[in-house]
Amino acid sequence: MEKTYKEKKPETLPIVVEPNMVLRKKAADVAIRDITTPKIQKLLDEMKAALAATPDGVGLAAPQVGESLRIFIVSEEAEEVDRAEKEGWERQSKENPAVKNERPYKKRPWRYYVFVNPVLKNSSRRKLMGPEGCLSVPGKFGQVARHERVSMEALDAHGKKFRRNASRFFARVMQHEFDHLKGILFIDTAEDLMHIPERKKEDDEK
């Protein structure tokens, strides 16, 4: 899933983009015994590096790097977005449009939460509409209804089971990435879908 803020980072593994069919496959479970193997640990490291290298990413699923496995990661930056909203950044940005494109928190190296074989356990009846984009669907944005709160069980990078309860933006990111594991893209359910052409290199240099 994409966030709004822009920042250049080094290039690494390419992100698979639509209409690549790996994005439409139902991903396979990872055997618990395989999670700590060099192969899966290398994949997790590559996914973290790929997400860190994107200017817009806060979440990434394994199919987005070409591996049809039930794994996704979420950057702790998603938590910062929720904190910023609680502190009134959303209200301030509406009152003063000049702050909309400013990062409302200090940028730093982020930790990444690993979800292997995630299972949705609970979700709120209430849903919230919100803007979404996707690294695998570049240039497209739309409004998507997501559960305000969710609870997921998954295995971590060490193969240990855990439960994550989340709300608002972090919950939205989890649901977005969980959809990737089912072969679902946000454009399948988005309303008011818009296409925003990527800026040309010469525009960035002006």
ChimeraX attribute file (.defattr): number of C-alpha atoms within 10 A of each C-alpha:
attribute: neighborCount
match mode: 1-to-1
recipient: residues
	/A:1	24
	/A:2	21
	/A:3	19
	/A:4	16
	/A:5	13
	/A:6	13
	/A:7	11
	/A:8	10
	/A:9	14
	/A:10	10
	/A:11	12
	/A:12	14
	/A:13	14
	/A:14	12
	/A:15	19
	/A:16	19
	/A:17	18
	/A:18	16
	/A:19	10
	/A:20	13
	/A:21	12
	/A:22	20
	/A:23	26
	/A:24	17
	/A:25	16
	/A:26	17
	/A:27	21
	/A:28	14
	/A:29	14
	/A:30	17
	/A:31	11
	/A:32	14
	/A:33	9
	/A:34	13
	/A:35	19
	/A:36	15
	/A:37	11
	/A:38	10
	/A:39	10
	/A:40	16
	/A:41	15
	/A:42	12
	/A:43	15
	/A:44	20
	/A:45	11
	/A:46	16
	/A:47	25
	/A:48	23
	/A:49	16
	/A:50	21
	/A:51	27
	/A:52	23
	/A:53	18
	/A:54	20
	/A:55	17
	/A:56	20
	/A:57	23
	/A:58	27
	/A:59	28
	/A:60	30
	/A:61	29
	/A:62	26
	/A:63	29
	/A:64	25
	/A:65	20
	/A:66	17
	/A:67	16
	/A:68	23
	/A:69	19
	/A:70	23
	/A:71	31
	/A:72	26
	/A:73	25
	/A:74	25
	/A:75	22
	/A:76	16
	/A:77	21
	/A:78	22
	/A:79	18
	/A:80	17
	/A:81	21
	/A:82	16
	/A:83	15
	/A:84	15
	/A:85	16
	/A:86	11
	/A:87	12
	/A:88	10
	/A:89	19
	/A:90	16
	/A:91	11
	/A:92	14
	/A:93	15
	/A:94	11
	/A:95	11
	/A:96	10
	/A:97	10
	/A:98	10
	/A:99	14
	/A:100	16
	/A:101	11
	/A:102	12
	/A:103	15
	/A:104	18
	/A:105	12
	/A:106	6
	/A:107	10
	/A:108	7
	/A:109	9
	/A:110	14
	/A:111	13
	/A:112	19
	/A:113	15
	/A:114	20
	/A:115	27
	/A:116	25
	/A:117	21
	/A:118	23
	/A:119	14
	/A:120	15
	/A:121	12
	/A:122	13
	/A:123	18
	/A:124	12
	/A:125	10
	/A:126	10
	/A:127	14
	/A:128	14
	/A:129	15
	/A:130	15
	/A:131	17
	/A:132	22
	/A:133	26
	/A:134	26
	/A:135	23
	/A:136	21
	/A:137	19
	/A:138	15
	/A:139	14
	/A:140	18
	/A:141	21
	/A:142	19
	/A:143	19
	/A:144	22
	/A:145	17
	/A:146	22
	/A:147	18
	/A:148	19
	/A:149	21
	/A:150	22
	/A:151	17
	/A:152	20
	/A:153	18
	/A:154	20
	/A:155	20
	/A:156	20
	/A:157	17
	/A:158	15
	/A:159	17
	/A:160	11
	/A:161	14
	/A:162	12
	/A:163	16
	/A:164	16
	/A:165	14
	/A:166	18
	/A:167	18
	/A:168	20
	/A:169	21
	/A:170	25
	/A:171	23
	/A:172	26
	/A:173	25
	/A:174	28
	/A:175	19
	/A:176	23
	/A:177	27
	/A:178	25
	/A:179	15
	/A:180	27
	/A:181	27
	/A:182	17
	/A:183	16
	/A:184	17
	/A:185	21
	/A:186	24
	/A:187	18
	/A:188	8
	/A:189	12
	/A:190	19
	/A:191	16
	/A:192	9
	/A:193	17
	/A:194	14
	/A:195	11
	/A:196	10
	/A:197	9
	/A:198	10
	/A:199	9
	/A:200	8
	/A:201	8
	/A:202	7
	/A:203	8
	/A:204	7
	/A:205	6
	/A:206	5
